Amino acid sequence: MTGSPHDVVPVAAPSRLAVRGGGTFPVRRIYCVGRNFADHAREMGADAPASKADRGTPVFFAKPADAVVTSVEVPYPSATRDLHHEVELVVALGRDAPAGILDVDHAADLVYGYAVGLDLTRRDLQAAAKAKGLPWDVAKGFDASAPVGELVPAAELGALAPRALSLHVNGALRQHATLDQLIWSVPEILHELSALFALRAGDLVFMGTPAGVAALQPGDVCDARLDDVLALHCRITAPSL
């Protein structure tokens, strides 16, 4: 009889989000949606669809699961002088998707809950990569690039569409939009993702940001909210040397 397998090197435990009411949510993967608000698409120099029929396909990218930050302090990253905030609704999946492409009408059944997050972006690195026609993973998938607030079960949140997403930095409003302005809804995004990936419990989906993205500096205080039901409070700290 052989012994049980053992790890040959120590590794960190998975990132976990606090859940309102108790418990934690282990994070498996982080998927992100780009250009999911028309005003932000135009802000970034891209075309925005004139109608639902003109949407084409959504833009996806990823962050590593251990990019999640749940503490109040968020370190300013290395290799950039232009760190930008992007406030987003975060969708947390509590069930595995069935085999095949997920039906839009049943996609919401996978959702465990929601949070507010920041898709932090090294904008100068992104711009340099775009100018050369190169991938911009290093602009999005760096350490501590995904601050996320407390997770709230979906049943406690109710309908998403009328709710407003906002971000204040040092008390000044930077970003604001209602979720009915999303180009692709949560069920539609899960449907599209399922054609590309095997969605599993523990996955997070950052749903895209509205216009108003701008630079952050060490010492800045961020207050992100979805109305009065979801919140994220954090402070950007000086980079470690």
Accessible surface in RSA format (square Angstrom, percent):
REM  Atomic radii and reference values for relative SASA: ProtOr
REM  Chains: A
REM  Algorithm: Lee & Richards
REM  Probe-radius: 1.40
REM  Slices: 20
REM RES _ NUM      All-atoms   Total-Side   Main-Chain    Non-polar    All polar
REM                ABS   REL    ABS   REL    ABS   REL    ABS   REL    ABS   REL
RES MET A   1   245.66 127.2 155.18 102.7  90.49 215.4 130.47 110.9 115.19 152.6
RES THR A   2   126.01  89.6 106.79 108.3  19.23  45.8  84.06 112.9  41.95  63.4
RES GLY A   3    67.34  83.0   0.00   N/A  67.34  83.0  40.27 110.5  27.07  60.6
RES SER A   4    98.30  83.1  72.44  96.7  25.86  59.6  45.38  96.6  52.92  74.1
RES PRO A   5   133.07  97.0 105.18  95.9  27.88 101.4 115.47  95.3  17.60 109.4
RES HIS A   6   149.54  81.7 124.46  86.5  25.08  64.2  99.48 102.5  50.06  58.2
RES ASP A   7   122.06  85.5  94.87  94.4  27.19  64.3  22.67  53.4  99.39  99.1
RES VAL A   8   131.17  86.3  96.83  87.7  34.34  82.8 102.67  89.2  28.50  77.3
RES VAL A   9    90.53  59.6  87.54  79.3   2.99   7.2  89.84  78.1   0.70   1.9
RES PRO A  10   134.41  98.0 106.85  97.4  27.56 100.2 117.09  96.7  17.33 107.7
RES VAL A  11   119.49  78.6  85.86  77.7  33.63  81.0  94.77  82.3  24.71  67.0
RES ALA A  12    98.08  90.2  63.39  97.8  34.69  78.9  73.92 104.1  24.16  64.0
RES ALA A  13    83.22  76.5  54.08  83.5  29.14  66.3  60.84  85.7  22.38  59.3
RES PRO A  14    75.29  54.9  56.75  51.7  18.54  67.4  68.87  56.9   6.41  39.9
RES SER A  15    23.58  19.9  11.92  15.9  11.66  26.9  13.02  27.7  10.57  14.8
RES ARG A  16   115.86  48.6  99.67  50.8  16.19  38.5  34.14  46.7  81.72  49.5
RES LEU A  17     0.43   0.2   0.28   0.2   0.16   0.4   0.43   0.3   0.00   0.0
RES ALA A  18    60.14  55.3  54.66  84.4   5.48  12.5  54.96  77.4   5.18  13.7
RES VAL A  19    13.27   8.7   6.91   6.3   6.36  15.3   6.91   6.0   6.36  17.2
RES ARG A  20    89.92  37.8  85.11  43.4   4.80  11.4  37.94  51.9  51.97  31.5
RES GLY A  21    88.08 108.6   0.00   N/A  88.08 108.6  43.23 118.6  44.84 100.4
RES GLY A  22    53.22  65.6   0.00   N/A  53.22  65.6  35.65  97.8  17.57  39.3
RES GLY A  23    56.32  69.5   0.00   N/A  56.32  69.5  37.11 101.8  19.21  43.0
RES THR A  24    81.75  58.1  56.90  57.7  24.85  59.2  43.11  57.9  38.64  58.4
RES PHE A  25    14.92   7.5  13.83   8.6   1.09   2.8  14.92   9.0   0.00   0.0
RES PRO A  26    60.39  44.0  59.59  54.3   0.80   2.9  59.59  49.2   0.80   5.0
RES VAL A  27     6.05   4.0   0.00   0.0   6.05  14.6   0.52   0.5   5.53  15.0
RES ARG A  28    89.52  37.6  69.44  35.4  20.08  47.8  49.93  68.2  39.59  24.0
RES ARG A  29   102.12  42.9 100.10  51.0   2.02   4.8  27.23  37.2  74.89  45.4
RES ILE A  30     1.70   1.0   0.00   0.0   1.70   4.1   0.00   0.0   1.70   4.6
RES TYR A  31     6.53   3.0   6.53   3.7   0.00   0.0   6.53   4.9   0.00   0.0
RES CYS A  32     0.21   0.2   0.21   0.2   0.00   0.0   0.21   0.5   0.00   0.0
RES VAL A  33     2.58   1.7   0.19   0.2   2.39   5.8   0.19   0.2   2.39   6.5
RES GLY A  34    13.69  16.9   0.00   N/A  13.69  16.9  11.61  31.8   2.08   4.7
RES ARG A  35   102.64  43.1  92.22  47.0  10.43  24.8  18.91  25.8  83.73  50.7
RES ASN A  36     0.19   0.1   0.00   0.0   0.19   0.5   0.16   0.4   0.03   0.0
RES PHE A  37     1.77   0.9   1.77   1.1   0.00   0.0   1.77   1.1   0.00   0.0
RES ALA A  38    27.13  24.9  24.85  38.4   2.27   5.2  24.85  35.0   2.27   6.0
RES ASP A  39    47.38  33.2  41.41  41.2   5.97  14.1  26.58  62.5  20.81  20.8
RES HIS A  40    10.62   5.8  10.62   7.4   0.00   0.0   1.14   1.2   9.48  11.0
RES ALA A  41     1.68   1.5   1.68   2.6   0.00   0.0   1.68   2.4   0.00   0.0
RES ARG A  42   144.25  60.6 126.21  64.3  18.05  43.0  59.31  81.1  84.94  51.5
RES GLU A  43    76.87  44.1  38.88  29.4  37.99  90.5  36.71  71.0  40.16  32.8
RES MET A  44    54.22  28.1  28.50  18.9  25.72  61.2  27.16  23.1  27.06  35.8
RES GLY A  45    72.95  90.0   0.00   N/A  72.95  90.0  36.85 101.1  36.11  80.9
RES ALA A  46    19.64  18.1   6.89  10.6  12.75  29.0  14.55  20.5   5.09  13.5
RES ASP A  47   143.18 100.3 119.17 118.6  24.01  56.8  38.10  89.7 105.08 104.8
RES ALA A  48    25.53  23.5   1.40   2.2  24.13  54.9   2.07   2.9  23.47  62.2
RES PRO A  49    41.64  30.3  17.72  16.2  23.92  87.0  24.73  20.4  16.92 105.1
RES ALA A  50   101.11  93.0  57.19  88.3  43.91  99.9  67.31  94.8  33.80  89.5
RES SER A  51    57.99  49.0  44.26  59.1  13.73  31.6  50.54 107.6   7.45  10.4
RES LYS A  52   138.02  67.3 121.12  74.3  16.90  40.2  77.88  70.1  60.14  64.1
RES ALA A  53    99.24  91.2  56.84  87.7  42.40  96.4  69.13  97.3  30.11  79.8
RES ASP A  54    86.52  60.6  62.23  61.9  24.29  57.4  20.85  49.1  65.67  65.5
RES ARG A  55    46.41  19.5  28.80  14.7  17.61  41.9   4.99   6.8  41.41  25.1
RES GLY A  56    59.72  73.7   0.00   N/A  59.72  73.7  41.10 112.8  18.62  41.7
RES THR A  57   109.67  78.0  93.02  94.3  16.64  39.7  63.21  84.9  46.46  70.2
RES PRO A  58    17.64  12.9   1.49   1.4  16.15  58.7   4.80   4.0  12.84  79.8
RES VAL A  59    53.74  35.4  49.39  44.7   4.35  10.5  53.34  46.3   0.40   1.1
RES PHE A  60    42.20  21.1  14.33   8.9  27.87  72.5  14.36   8.7  27.84  79.7
RES PHE A  61    35.90  18.0  22.88  14.2  13.02  33.9  34.89  21.2   1.00   2.9
RES ALA A  62    63.71  58.6  46.31  71.5  17.41  39.6  46.47  65.4  17.24  45.7
RES LYS A  63     6.89   3.4   0.00   0.0   6.89  16.4   1.62   1.5   5.27   5.6
RES PRO A  64    58.10  42.3  45.63  41.6  12.47  45.3  57.53  47.5   0.57   3.6
RES ALA A  65    27.21  25.0  20.32  31.4   6.90  15.7  20.32  28.6   6.90  18.3
RES ASP A  66   108.71  76.1  89.14  88.7  19.57  46.3  35.91  84.5  72.80  72.6
RES ALA A  67     0.25   0.2   0.00   0.0   0.25   0.6   0.25   0.3   0.00   0.0
RES VAL A  68    17.07  11.2   0.69   0.6  16.39  39.5   0.69   0.6  16.39  44.4
RES VAL A  69    15.36  10.1  11.90  10.8   3.46   8.3  14.93  13.0   0.43   1.2
RES THR A  70    81.90  58.2  48.92  49.6  32.98  78.6  18.37  24.7  63.53  96.0
RES SER A  71    65.51  55.4  52.70  70.3  12.81  29.5  50.66 107.9  14.84  20.8
RES VAL A  72    95.90  63.1  92.30  83.6   3.60   8.7  92.78  80.6   3.12   8.5
RES GLU A  73    92.96  53.4  88.16  66.7   4.80  11.4  26.34  50.9  66.62  54.4
RES VAL A  74     0.03   0.0   0.03   0.0   0.00   0.0   0.03   0.0   0.00   0.0
RES PRO A  75    58.44  42.6  56.68  51.7   1.76   6.4  56.68  46.8   1.76  10.9
RES TYR A  76    20.15   9.4  15.94   9.1   4.21  11.0  12.62   9.5   7.53   9.3
RES PRO A  77    14.66  10.7   3.19   2.9  11.47  41.7  12.24  10.1   2.42  15.0
RES SER A  78    82.79  70.0  69.43  92.7  13.36  30.8  51.84 110.4  30.95  43.4
RES ALA A  79    75.06  69.0  37.14  57.3  37.92  86.3  58.41  82.3  16.66  44.1
RES THR A  80    16.07  11.4   0.00   0.0  16.07  38.3   2.40   3.2  13.67  20.7
RES ARG A  81   225.64  94.7 201.66 102.8  23.98  57.1  75.82 103.6 149.82  90.8
RES ASP A  82    43.09  30.2  42.40  42.2   0.69   1.6  12.37  29.1  30.72  30.6
RES LEU A  83     0.14   0.1   0.05   0.0   0.09   0.2   0.05   0.0   0.09   0.2
RES HIS A  84    25.45  13.9  25.45  17.7   0.00   0.0  20.58  21.2   4.87   5.7
RES HIS A  85     0.00   0.0   0.00   0.0   0.00   0.0   0.00   0.0   0.00   0.0
RES GLU A  86     6.49   3.7   6.49   4.9   0.00   0.0   0.00   0.0   6.49   5.3
RES VAL A  87     0.00   0.0   0.00   0.0   0.00   0.0   0.00   0.0   0.00   0.0
RES GLU A  88     1.36   0.8   1.36   1.0   0.00   0.0   0.00   0.0   1.36   1.1
RES LEU A  89     1.05   0.6   0.77   0.6   0.28   0.7   0.77   0.5   0.28   0.7
RES VAL A  90     0.00   0.0   0.00   0.0   0.00   0.0   0.00   0.0   0.00   0.0
RES VAL A  91     0.30   0.2   0.30   0.3   0.00   0.0   0.30   0.3   0.00   0.0
RES ALA A  92     0.00   0.0   0.00   0.0   0.00   0.0   0.00   0.0   0.00   0.0
RES LEU A  93     0.00   0.0   0.00   0.0   0.00   0.0   0.00   0.0   0.00   0.0
RES GLY A  94    34.12  42.1   0.00   N/A  34.12  42.1  11.00  30.2  23.12  51.8
RES ARG A  95   138.68  58.2 134.90  68.8   3.78   9.0  49.98  68.3  88.70  53.8
RES ASP A  96    77.83  54.5  62.06  61.8  15.77  37.3  20.16  47.5  57.67  57.5
RES ALA A  97    11.87  10.9   3.73   5.8   8.13  18.5   3.77   5.3   8.10  21.5
RES PRO A  98    85.81  62.5  69.33  63.2  16.48  59.9  81.72  67.5   4.09  25.4
RES ALA A  99   110.62 101.7  69.66 107.5  40.96  93.2  80.94 114.0  29.68  78.6
RES GLY A 100    56.39  69.5   0.00   N/A  56.39  69.5  38.62 106.0  17.77  39.8
RES ILE A 101   110.60  62.9  82.77  61.7  27.83  67.1  82.87  59.7  27.73  75.2
RES LEU A 102     5.11   2.8   3.53   2.5   1.58   4.0   4.81   3.4   0.29   0.8
RES ASP A 103    74.09  51.9  66.06  65.8   8.02  19.0  24.34  57.3  49.75  49.6
RES VAL A 104    55.65  36.6  50.95  46.1   4.69  11.3  50.95  44.3   4.69  12.7
RES ASP A 105   126.30  88.5  94.19  93.8  32.11  75.9  26.34  62.0  99.96  99.7
RES HIS A 106   108.19  59.1 107.28  74.6   0.91   2.3  71.82  74.0  36.38  42.3
RES ALA A 107     0.00   0.0   0.00   0.0   0.00   0.0   0.00   0.0   0.00   0.0
RES ALA A 108    57.43  52.8  47.57  73.4   9.86  22.4  47.83  67.4   9.60  25.4
RES ASP A 109    78.15  54.7  61.46  61.2  16.69  39.5  15.98  37.6  62.17  62.0
RES LEU A 110     4.20   2.3   3.51   2.5   0.69   1.7   3.71   2.6   0.49   1.3
RES VAL A 111    18.00  11.8   1.87   1.7  16.13  38.9   2.04   1.8  15.96  43.3
RES TYR A 112    86.42  40.3  76.52  43.5   9.90  25.8  60.55  45.5  25.87  31.9
RES GLY A 113     0.00   0.0   0.00   N/A   0.00   0.0   0.00   0.0   0.00   0.0
RES TYR A 114    16.89   7.9  16.89   9.6   0.00   0.0   2.20   1.7  14.70  18.1
RES ALA A 115     0.00   0.0   0.00   0.0   0.00   0.0   0.00   0.0   0.00   0.0
RES VAL A 116     0.00   0.0   0.00   0.0   0.00   0.0   0.00   0.0   0.00   0.0
RES GLY A 117     0.00   0.0   0.00   N/A   0.00   0.0   0.00   0.0   0.00   0.0
RES LEU A 118     0.09   0.1   0.09   0.1   0.00   0.0   0.09   0.1   0.00   0.0
RES ASP A 119     0.54   0.4   0.54   0.5   0.00   0.0   0.00   0.0   0.54   0.5
RES LEU A 120     0.37   0.2   0.37   0.3   0.00   0.0   0.37   0.3   0.00   0.0
RES THR A 121     0.00   0.0   0.00   0.0   0.00   0.0   0.00   0.0   0.00   0.0
RES ARG A 122    24.49  10.3  24.49  12.5   0.00   0.0   0.00   0.0  24.49  14.8
RES ARG A 123    21.78   9.1  21.76  11.1   0.02   0.0  19.35  26.4   2.43   1.5
RES ASP A 124    49.93  35.0  39.69  39.5  10.24  24.2  33.77  79.5  16.16  16.1
RES LEU A 125    50.51  28.1  47.31  33.8   3.19   8.0  47.90  33.6   2.61   7.0
RES GLN A 126     7.18   4.0   7.18   5.2   0.00   0.0   0.47   1.0   6.71   5.1
RES ALA A 127    57.12  52.5  48.48  74.8   8.64  19.7  52.82  74.4   4.29  11.4
RES ALA A 128    52.10  47.9  42.54  65.6   9.56  21.7  51.39  72.4   0.71   1.9
RES ALA A 129    11.49  10.6   7.74  11.9   3.75   8.5  10.86  15.3   0.62   1.6
RES LYS A 130    73.95  36.1  53.58  32.9  20.37  48.5  46.95  42.3  27.00  28.8
RES ALA A 131    91.64  84.3  46.36  71.5  45.28 103.0  59.56  83.9  32.09  85.0
RES LYS A 132   154.22  75.2 124.11  76.2  30.11  71.7  76.70  69.0  77.51  82.6
RES GLY A 133    69.97  86.3   0.00   N/A  69.97  86.3  36.96 101.4  33.02  73.9
RES LEU A 134    97.27  54.2  90.23  64.6   7.04  17.7  91.74  64.4   5.54  14.9
RES PRO A 135   104.20  75.9  82.42  75.1  21.79  79.2  93.04  76.8  11.16  69.4
RES TRP A 136    56.67  22.7  53.20  25.8   3.47   8.1  33.57  17.9  23.10  37.5
RES ASP A 137   103.68  72.6  93.32  92.9  10.36  24.5  40.96  96.4  62.72  62.6
RES VAL A 138    91.70  60.3  86.64  78.4   5.06  12.2  91.37  79.4   0.32   0.9
RES ALA A 139     0.00   0.0   0.00   0.0   0.00   0.0   0.00   0.0   0.00   0.0
RES LYS A 140     7.86   3.8   7.86   4.8   0.00   0.0   3.29   3.0   4.57   4.9
RES GLY A 141    25.31  31.2   0.00   N/A  25.31  31.2   6.95  19.1  18.36  41.1
RES PHE A 142    14.58   7.3   6.76   4.2   7.82  20.4  14.58   8.8   0.00   0.0
RES ASP A 143   119.78  83.9 112.07 111.5   7.71  18.2  35.45  83.4  84.33  84.1
RES ALA A 144    16.56  15.2  11.74  18.1   4.82  11.0  13.30  18.7   3.26   8.6
RES SER A 145     0.00   0.0   0.00   0.0   0.00   0.0   0.00   0.0   0.00   0.0
RES ALA A 146     0.00   0.0   0.00   0.0   0.00   0.0   0.00   0.0   0.00   0.0
RES PRO A 147     0.10   0.1   0.10   0.1   0.00   0.0   0.10   0.1   0.00   0.0
RES VAL A 148     2.73   1.8   0.00   0.0   2.73   6.6   0.00   0.0   2.73   7.4
RES GLY A 149    10.96  13.5   0.00   N/A  10.96  13.5   9.65  26.5   1.31   2.9
RES GLU A 150    70.44  40.4  61.10  46.2   9.34  22.2  24.38  47.2  46.06  37.6
RES LEU A 151     0.00   0.0   0.00   0.0   0.00   0.0   0.00   0.0   0.00   0.0
RES VAL A 152     1.59   1.0   1.59   1.4   0.00   0.0   1.59   1.4   0.00   0.0
RES PRO A 153    27.77  20.2  27.77  25.3   0.00   0.0  27.77  22.9   0.00   0.0
RES ALA A 154    28.75  26.4  23.95  37.0   4.80  10.9  24.07  33.9   4.68  12.4
RES ALA A 155   101.98  93.8  61.92  95.6  40.05  91.1  74.49 104.9  27.48  72.8
RES GLU A 156   103.71  59.5  70.68  53.5  33.03  78.6  40.37  78.1  63.34  51.7
RES LEU A 157     3.02   1.7   0.54   0.4   2.49   6.3   1.19   0.8   1.84   4.9
RES GLY A 158    47.94  59.1   0.00   N/A  47.94  59.1  38.45 105.5   9.49  21.2
RES ALA A 159    75.97  69.8  52.17  80.5  23.80  54.1  63.58  89.5  12.39  32.8
RES LEU A 160    30.22  16.8  25.17  18.0   5.05  12.7  25.17  17.7   5.05  13.6
RES ALA A 161    52.02  47.8  47.76  73.7   4.25   9.7  49.96  70.4   2.06   5.5
RES PRO A 162    98.24  71.6  71.68  65.3  26.56  96.6  79.63  65.7  18.62 115.7
RES ARG A 163    51.86  21.8  51.64  26.3   0.22   0.5   4.31   5.9  47.54  28.8
RES ALA A 164    19.89  18.3  18.85  29.1   1.04   2.4  18.85  26.5   1.04   2.8
RES LEU A 165     0.49   0.3   0.49   0.3   0.00   0.0   0.49   0.3   0.00   0.0
RES SER A 166    14.66  12.4  14.66  19.6   0.00   0.0   4.97  10.6   9.70  13.6
RES LEU A 167     0.00   0.0   0.00   0.0   0.00   0.0   0.00   0.0   0.00   0.0
RES HIS A 168    57.61  31.5  57.38  39.9   0.23   0.6  34.73  35.8  22.88  26.6
RES VAL A 169     2.41   1.6   0.06   0.1   2.36   5.7   0.06   0.0   2.36   6.4
RES ASN A 170    91.68  63.2  57.23  55.3  34.45  83.0  36.13  87.0  55.55  53.7
RES GLY A 171    67.91  83.7   0.00   N/A  67.91  83.7  36.29  99.6  31.63  70.8
RES ALA A 172    58.52  53.8  51.34  79.2   7.17  16.3  58.31  82.1   0.21   0.6
RES LEU A 173    98.35  54.8  67.55  48.3  30.80  77.4  67.55  47.4  30.80  82.9
RES ARG A 174    77.20  32.4  58.53  29.8  18.66  44.4  19.01  26.0  58.19  35.3
RES GLN A 175     2.09   1.2   0.00   0.0   2.09   5.0   2.09   4.4   0.00   0.0
RES HIS A 176   100.95  55.2  79.53  55.3  21.42  54.8  49.23  50.7  51.72  60.2
RES ALA A 177     3.09   2.8   0.50   0.8   2.60   5.9   3.09   4.4   0.00   0.0
RES THR A 178    41.18  29.3  40.90  41.5   0.28   0.7  33.03  44.4   8.15  12.3
RES LEU A 179     7.47   4.2   1.45   1.0   6.02  15.1   1.45   1.0   6.02  16.2
RES ASP A 180    97.28  68.1  64.75  64.5  32.52  76.9  28.43  66.9  68.85  68.7
RES GLN A 181    92.89  51.9  76.83  56.1  16.06  38.2  33.23  70.7  59.65  45.2
RES LEU A 182    26.18  14.6   8.90   6.4  17.28  43.4   8.90   6.2  17.28  46.5
RES ILE A 183    28.28  16.1  13.07   9.7  15.21  36.7  19.75  14.2   8.53  23.2
RES TRP A 184    18.88   7.6  18.88   9.1   0.00   0.0  13.66   7.3   5.22   8.5
RES SER A 185    44.77  37.8  41.98  56.0   2.79   6.4  38.31  81.6   6.46   9.1
RES VAL A 186     6.00   4.0   4.46   4.0   1.54   3.7   4.46   3.9   1.54   4.2
RES PRO A 187    37.77  27.5  37.77  34.4   0.00   0.0  37.77  31.2   0.00   0.0
RES GLU A 188    27.16  15.6  27.06  20.5   0.10   0.2  12.21  23.6  14.95  12.2
RES ILE A 189     0.10   0.1   0.10   0.1   0.00   0.0   0.10   0.1   0.00   0.0
RES LEU A 190     0.74   0.4   0.74   0.5   0.00   0.0   0.74   0.5   0.00   0.0
RES HIS A 191    53.20  29.1  53.20  37.0   0.00   0.0  27.42  28.3  25.78  30.0
RES GLU A 192    44.54  25.6  42.69  32.3   1.84   4.4   1.35   2.6  43.19  35.3
RES LEU A 193     0.00   0.0   0.00   0.0   0.00   0.0   0.00   0.0   0.00   0.0
RES SER A 194    13.35  11.3   1.60   2.1  11.75  27.1   1.60   3.4  11.75  16.5
RES ALA A 195    56.59  52.0  24.93  38.5  31.66  72.0  27.08  38.1  29.51  78.2
RES LEU A 196   114.73  63.9  82.48  59.0  32.25  81.1  88.22  62.0  26.51  71.3
RES PHE A 197    80.93  40.5  68.14  42.2  12.79  33.3  77.36  46.9   3.57  10.2
RES ALA A 198    56.11  51.6  40.14  61.9  15.97  36.3  49.09  69.1   7.01  18.6
RES LEU A 199     0.54   0.3   0.00   0.0   0.54   1.3   0.00   0.0   0.54   1.4
RES ARG A 200    86.49  36.3  86.49  44.1   0.00   0.0  14.28  19.5  72.20  43.8
RES ALA A 201    45.15  41.5  33.81  52.2  11.34  25.8  34.10  48.0  11.06  29.3
RES GLY A 202     5.63   6.9   0.00   N/A   5.63   6.9   4.18  11.5   1.45   3.2
RES ASP A 203     0.00   0.0   0.00   0.0   0.00   0.0   0.00   0.0   0.00   0.0
RES LEU A 204     0.00   0.0   0.00   0.0   0.00   0.0   0.00   0.0   0.00   0.0
RES VAL A 205     0.15   0.1   0.15   0.1   0.00   0.0   0.15   0.1   0.00   0.0
RES PHE A 206     0.00   0.0   0.00   0.0   0.00   0.0   0.00   0.0   0.00   0.0
RES MET A 207     0.99   0.5   0.99   0.7   0.00   0.0   0.46   0.4   0.53   0.7
RES GLY A 208     1.58   1.9   0.00   N/A   1.58   1.9   0.95   2.6   0.63   1.4
RES THR A 209     2.34   1.7   1.24   1.3   1.10   2.6   1.24   1.7   1.10   1.7
RES PRO A 210     0.08   0.1   0.08   0.1   0.00   0.0   0.08   0.1   0.00   0.0
RES ALA A 211    29.71  27.3  24.20  37.3   5.51  12.5  24.47  34.5   5.24  13.9
RES GLY A 212    24.24  29.9   0.00   N/A  24.24  29.9  21.05  57.8   3.19   7.2
RES VAL A 213    18.21  12.0   4.40   4.0  13.81  33.3   4.40   3.8  13.81  37.5
RES ALA A 214    32.11  29.5  29.41  45.4   2.70   6.1  32.11  45.2   0.00   0.0
RES ALA A 215    35.68  32.8  26.95  41.6   8.72  19.8  26.95  38.0   8.72  23.1
RES LEU A 216     0.06   0.0   0.00   0.0   0.06   0.2   0.00   0.0   0.06   0.2
RES GLN A 217    95.72  53.5  95.72  70.0   0.00   0.0  44.31  94.3  51.41  39.0
RES PRO A 218    59.67  43.5  38.43  35.0  21.24  77.2  38.93  32.1  20.75 128.9
RES GLY A 219    43.12  53.2   0.00   N/A  43.12  53.2  26.65  73.1  16.48  36.9
RES ASP A 220    16.87  11.8  16.64  16.6   0.23   0.5   0.18   0.4  16.69  16.6
RES VAL A 221    72.39  47.6  71.37  64.6   1.02   2.5  71.37  62.0   1.02   2.8
RES CYS A 222     0.48   0.4   0.28   0.3   0.20   0.5   0.28   0.7   0.20   0.2
RES ASP A 223    37.67  26.4  37.35  37.2   0.33   0.8  13.64  32.1  24.04  24.0
RES ALA A 224     0.15   0.1   0.15   0.2   0.00   0.0   0.15   0.2   0.00   0.0
RES ARG A 225    87.55  36.8  87.55  44.6   0.00   0.0  23.87  32.6  63.68  38.6
RES LEU A 226     0.00   0.0   0.00   0.0   0.00   0.0   0.00   0.0   0.00   0.0
RES ASP A 227    56.09  39.3  35.81  35.6  20.27  47.9  25.99  61.2  30.09  30.0
RES ASP A 228   126.28  88.5  96.51  96.1  29.77  70.4  40.20  94.6  86.08  85.8
RES VAL A 229    29.84  19.6  27.64  25.0   2.20   5.3  29.84  25.9   0.00   0.0
RES LEU A 230     1.66   0.9   0.07   0.0   1.59   4.0   0.96   0.7   0.70   1.9
RES ALA A 231    30.33  27.9  21.03  32.5   9.30  21.2  21.03  29.6   9.30  24.6
RES LEU A 232    11.23   6.3   8.78   6.3   2.45   6.2  11.14   7.8   0.09   0.2
RES HIS A 233    92.73  50.7  83.90  58.3   8.83  22.6  61.40  63.3  31.34  36.5
RES CYS A 234     1.59   1.2   0.09   0.1   1.50   3.5   0.90   2.3   0.69   0.7
RES ARG A 235    88.69  37.2  88.69  45.2   0.00   0.0  26.48  36.2  62.21  37.7
RES ILE A 236     0.07   0.0   0.07   0.1   0.00   0.0   0.07   0.1   0.00   0.0
RES THR A 237    24.44  17.4  23.22  23.5   1.22   2.9  16.99  22.8   7.45  11.3
RES ALA A 238    70.74  65.0  55.16  85.1  15.58  35.4  55.16  77.7  15.58  41.3
RES PRO A 239    54.51  39.7  45.46  41.4   9.05  32.9  45.46  37.5   9.05  56.2
RES SER A 240   108.70  91.9  77.24 103.1  31.46  72.5  52.27 111.3  56.43  79.1
RES LEU A 241   215.22 119.9 139.49  99.8  75.72 190.4 171.18 120.2  44.04 118.5
END  Absolute sums over single chains surface
CHAIN  1 A    11694.9       8566.7       3128.1       6893.6       4801.3
END  Absolute sums over all chains
TOTAL         11694.9       8566.7       3128.1       6893.6       4801.3
